[in-house]
């Protein structure tokens, strides 16, 4: 189904799209995170595709660990146009470094979990840790 360029979505529809609460979206609006969010004559928010794209970026930045304060700064830079391209690029380069570090830490955690799964699978198969503990000396955590 093709979407109409002028199609708008209610706050409830957008909340469902992102699995967010309506108060969260109202907070984002109040904080100025959703640029160009229009309201109808009755004051009801009308979300456009542009607004939905903004929320997608906001949620991405939140998942990456960015504070609302810094997301707000980013959105201000977006609103200021091309004059802030260097600032936005630098922000994303720094964020990429931070997320890569988080991923490295998570990979190390996953490696330990994988090892312990293998360790306990073998111990269960043997009916004891005695044999697997003798053949695996890893991280000094075999008896945990």
ZAKOL-850240 format. One record per residue: residue in one letter; x, y, z of N, C-alpha, C in turn. Coordinates in steps of 0.05 Angstrom, whole numbers. Atoms other than C-alpha are relative to their C-alpha. Layout:
BEGIN
R, residu, n.east, n.north, n.up, ca.east, ca.north, ca.up, c.east, c.north, c.up
R, A, X, Y, Z, X, Y, Z, X, Y, Z
...
END
This chain:
BEGIN
R, residu, n.east, n.north, n.up, ca.east, ca.north, ca.up, c.east, c.north, c.up
R, X, 17, -24, 0, 0, 0, 0, 18, 25, 0
R, X, -16, -25, 1, 29, 68, -19, -11, 19, 21
R, X, 9, -20, -20, 28, 121, 34, -2, 27, -14
R, X, 4, -27, 11, 4, 190, 18, 20, 18, 14
R, X, -20, -17, -10, 57, 243, 28, -10, 17, 24
R, X, 11, -17, -21, 11, 284, 73, -14, -15, 22
R, X, 13, 17, -21, -13, 226, 115, 12, 6, 27
R, X, -9, -5, -27, -9, 238, 189, -9, -23, 18
R, X, 6, 21, -19, -11, 192, 249, -6, 12, 27
R, X, 7, -10, -27, -41, 200, 318, 23, -8, 19
R, X, -20, 6, -20, 2, 198, 380, -2, -29, 9
R, X, 4, 28, -8, -28, 130, 397, 12, -19, -21
R, X, -11, 16, 21, -9, 102, 329, 31, 0, 1
R, X, -29, -2, -1, 62, 128, 335, 11, -14, 25
R, X, -9, 14, -24, 68, 102, 406, 1, -30, -5
R, X, 1, 28, 6, 48, 33, 381, 23, -8, -20
R, X, -21, 6, 19, 98, 37, 323, 27, -4, 13
R, X, -26, 0, -13, 156, 48, 370, 0, -14, 27
R, X, 4, 12, -26, 129, 11, 431, 8, 20, 22
R, X, -4, -21, -20, 132, 76, 470, -27, 7, 12
R, X, 24, -10, -12, 82, 106, 517, -7, 27, -11
R, X, 9, -26, 9, 40, 166, 498, 14, 22, 16
R, X, -15, -20, -15, 71, 205, 556, 29, 4, -9
R, X, -27, -3, 10, 140, 191, 528, 1, 17, -24
R, X, 1, -17, 24, 121, 221, 461, -6, 29, 7
R, X, 6, -28, -8, 91, 281, 496, 25, 13, 12
R, X, -25, -10, -12, 156, 288, 535, 20, 8, -22
R, X, -18, -7, 22, 197, 286, 471, -9, 26, -14
R, X, 10, -24, 13, 152, 339, 441, 6, 24, 19
R, X, -4, -22, -19, 156, 382, 504, 30, 8, 1
R, X, -28, -6, -1, 232, 377, 503, 11, 10, -27
R, X, -8, -11, 26, 234, 399, 430, 16, -20, -17
R, X, -15, 21, 15, 261, 333, 404, -12, -6, -27
R, X, 13, 6, 25, 210, 325, 349, -5, 26, -15
R, X, 2, -25, 15, 221, 381, 300, -25, 1, -18
R, X, 23, -5, 19, 162, 410, 261, -24, -17, 6
R, X, 23, 16, -7, 110, 370, 299, -24, 20, 1
R, X, 23, -17, 2, 43, 401, 281, -23, -10, 18
R, X, 24, 6, -15, -21, 404, 321, -23, 11, -16
R, X, 23, -10, 14, -90, 411, 292, -14, 21, 17
R, X, 14, -21, -14, -140, 464, 314, -8, -7, 28
R, X, 8, 9, -27, -160, 422, 374, 25, -6, 17
R, X, -24, 5, -16, -87, 416, 396, 10, -28, -1
R, X, -8, 28, 3, -80, 343, 375, 25, -2, -18
R, X, -25, 3, 15, -10, 324, 352, -6, -17, -25
R, X, 2, 14, 26, -6, 302, 279, 28, -6, -9
R, X, -27, 10, 7, 56, 261, 265, 2, -6, -30
R, X, -5, 5, 28, 84, 262, 194, 23, -21, -2
R, X, -23, 18, 4, 135, 215, 163, 26, 12, 10
R, X, -24, -14, -10, 188, 267, 179, 2, -3, 30
R, X, 0, 2, -29, 168, 265, 252, 6, -29, 9
R, X, -5, 28, -6, 169, 189, 252, 30, -7, -5
R, X, -29, 3, 4, 239, 190, 222, 16, 12, 23
R, X, -14, -12, -23, 260, 237, 278, -2, -18, 24
R, X, 3, 18, -24, 232, 190, 331, 18, -25, -4
R, X, -17, 22, 5, 269, 133, 298, 29, 6, 8
R, X, -28, -9, -8, 335, 172, 306, 2, 4, 30
R, X, 0, -4, -29, 317, 192, 377, 3, -27, 14
R, X, -2, 26, -13, 306, 119, 396, 27, -13, -5
R, X, -26, 11, 6, 370, 98, 361, 21, 13, 19
R, X, -20, -14, -17, 410, 151, 400, -4, -8, 29
R, X, 5, 9, -27, 377, 130, 465, 12, -28, 4
R, X, -11, 27, -3, 395, 57, 453, 30, 0, 1
R, X, -29, -2, 0, 466, 79, 440, 11, 13, 26
R, X, -8, -11, -26, 466, 111, 509, 2, 30, 2
R, X, -1, -29, 0, 460, 184, 490, -22, 12, 18
R, X, 18, -13, -18, 427, 230, 541, -21, 16, -16
R, X, 21, -17, 12, 363, 268, 525, 12, 28, -6
R, X, -13, -26, 4, 404, 332, 534, 16, 1, -26
R, X, -16, 1, 24, 452, 311, 479, -16, -5, -25
R, X, 18, 4, 23, 396, 286, 434, -13, 26, -7
R, X, 13, -26, 5, 363, 354, 442, 20, 18, -15
R, X, -20, -16, 14, 429, 387, 421, 2, -9, -29
R, X, -2, 10, 27, 433, 342, 360, -24, 10, -16
R, X, 24, -9, 15, 361, 360, 340, 2, 30, -6
R, X, -4, -29, 5, 378, 434, 348, 19, 4, -24
R, X, -19, -2, 22, 437, 424, 302, -13, -7, -27
R, X, 15, 7, 25, 392, 389, 251, -17, 24, -9
R, X, 17, -22, 7, 345, 448, 254, 16, 24, -11
R, X, -17, -22, 9, 403, 496, 242, 11, -4, -28
R, X, -8, 5, 27, 419, 463, 176, 29, -6, -5
R, X, -27, 8, 9, 484, 455, 138, 23, 11, 16
R, X, -21, -12, -16, 524, 500, 184, 10, -18, 22
R, X, -8, 18, -22, 525, 444, 235, 7, -28, -9
R, X, -7, 26, 11, 543, 386, 190, 25, -12, 14
R, X, -25, 9, -13, 614, 381, 220, -6, -9, 29
R, X, 7, 7, -28, 585, 380, 291, -15, -27, 1
R, X, 15, 25, 0, 536, 325, 273, 17, -24, -7
R, X, -18, 22, 7, 589, 283, 239, 18, -7, 23
R, X, -18, 5, -23, 636, 290, 299, -16, -15, 22
R, X, 16, 13, -20, 579, 270, 345, -4, -30, -6
R, X, 4, 27, 8, 564, 207, 305, 26, -16, 0
R, X, -26, 14, -1, 638, 189, 300, 6, -8, 28
R, X, -5, 6, -29, 645, 193, 376, -20, -21, 9
R, X, 20, 20, -8, 580, 154, 385, 8, -27, -11
R, X, -8, 26, 12, 605, 100, 338, 23, -13, 16
R, X, -22, 10, -17, 669, 93, 380, -11, -11, 26
R, X, 12, 9, -26, 628, 88, 444, -16, -26, -4
R, X, 16, 24, 5, 580, 36, 414, 18, -24, -7
R, X, -19, 22, 6, 639, -5, 387, 12, -11, 25
R, X, -11, 8, -26, 669, -6, 457, -21, -17, 15
R, X, 22, 16, -13, 601, -30, 485, -3, -27, -13
R, X, 2, 25, 14, 598, -83, 431, 23, -19, 7
R, X, -24, 16, -8, 669, -107, 448, -4, -12, 27
R, X, 6, 9, -27, 649, -112, 521, -21, -22, 0
R, X, 21, 20, 2, 586, -150, 503, 11, -26, -13
R, X, -11, 24, 13, 626, -197, 457, 17, -16, 21
R, X, -15, 14, -21, 673, -213, 515, -18, -15, 20
R, X, 20, 12, -17, 612, -227, 558, -12, -25, -14
R, X, 11, 23, 15, 583, -272, 504, 20, -23, -2
R, X, -21, 21, 1, 649, -310, 498, 0, -15, 26
R, X, 1, 13, -26, 647, -325, 572, -25, -17, 3
R, X, 25, 15, -2, 574, -346, 569, 1, -25, -18
R, X, -3, 23, 18, 589, -391, 509, 17, -22, 12
R, X, -17, 19, -13, 646, -423, 546, -14, -15, 23
R, X, 14, 13, -23, 603, -436, 608, -22, -18, -10
R, X, 20, 18, 11, 548, -466, 565, 13, -26, -8
R, X, -14, 24, 8, 598, -514, 535, 9, -16, 24
R, X, -9, 13, -24, 628, -529, 603, -22, -15, 14
R, X, 22, 14, -15, 561, -545, 636, -14, -21, -17
R, X, 11, 21, 17, 536, -584, 576, 17, -25, 3
R, X, -18, 23, -3, 597, -629, 583, -3, -12, 28
R, X, 3, 10, -28, 589, -633, 659, -26, -15, 3
R, X, 25, 14, -1, 516, -652, 651, 2, -27, -14
R, X, -3, 25, 15, 534, -705, 599, 16, -20, 16
R, X, -17, 18, -16, 587, -733, 646, -13, -6, 27
R, X, 13, 3, -26, 542, -727, 707, 17, 11, 23
R, X, -17, -12, -20, 597, -690, 744, 17, 22, -13
R, X, -19, -20, 9, 643, -630, 738, 29, -10, 1
R, X, -27, 9, -5, 703, -672, 757, 17, -2, -26
R, X, -16, 5, 25, 725, -691, 686, 3, 26, -16
R, X, -1, -24, 16, 708, -626, 652, 17, 21, 14
R, X, -17, -20, -15, 741, -584, 707, 29, -7, -3
R, X, -28, 8, 3, 805, -625, 698, 10, 8, -28
R, X, -9, -5, 27, 807, -613, 623, -4, 29, -8
R, X, 5, -28, 7, 783, -540, 623, 10, 17, 23
R, X, -8, -20, -20, 821, -488, 662, -2, 27, -13
R, X, 6, -25, 14, 790, -423, 639, -12, 20, 19
R, X, 10, -23, -15, 779, -357, 675, -3, -6, 30
R, X, 2, 7, -29, 785, -392, 743, -28, 2, 10
R, X, 27, -1, -8, 710, -395, 744, -15, -27, -4
R, X, 13, 26, 6, 698, -469, 730, -18, -10, 22
R, X, 17, 10, -21, 669, -482, 798, -21, 20, 9
R, X, 21, -20, -6, 620, -425, 794, -25, -7, -15
END
